[in-house]
Amino acid sequence: MAIEIRQLLVKTNVVDGDERQPGMDFQESFDSVRKEILEECRKMMFEIIREERER
């Protein structure tokens, strides 16, 4: 079964290195963004699969 991905929205904030949240290193920041992107992809995939089943 082919699944078409129609939209992927990536939200991010660009900040200078000094403006990062205190106590949050690069790896923690990267992991946080990665988890957010994966969660959005999961939601999108579940929605696409649900729409396909309704047809």
N, C-alpha and C positions, 0 to 999 in steps of 0.2 A: 504494500500500500504506500503510495507516494503521499507525502505531507508537504503542503506548501506553507512556507513561513512568509506571511505578508508584511509583518511589521516587527521591528525590534527597536525599542526605545531605550536608550542608554542615558541615564542622568548622572552627571558628575559635576563636581566643583573643582575649579583650578585655583590653587592657592600657592603662595610662596612657601618655601620650606620652613620659614620661621612662623608661619601662620597655622601650621597643623595643630590639631587638638593636642593639648598637653598629655604626655604619657603614652601617646599612640605612635609607635614606630612605623616604618614603611611597610614591613611585613603584615602588621595588624591592619593597616589601612588597605593594603592589597587584598587581604583575605576578606575583609568586610565588603569591598566592592565586588569581588568575585562571587560571594554568597548572594548578594543582591541581584546580580546579573543572572545567576543560575535560577534563582527563585522566579524572576520575571519570565525566563524561558520556560520553566515548568508550567507556570500559569498559562502562558500562551499555547503551549503544546496541549494541555488538558482542554482548553477551550476549542482548539482546532479539532481534536478527537471527538469531543462532545458534539460539535456541529456536524461532523461527518456521520456520526451514529444517528443523529436526528433526521437525516435525509432518507 
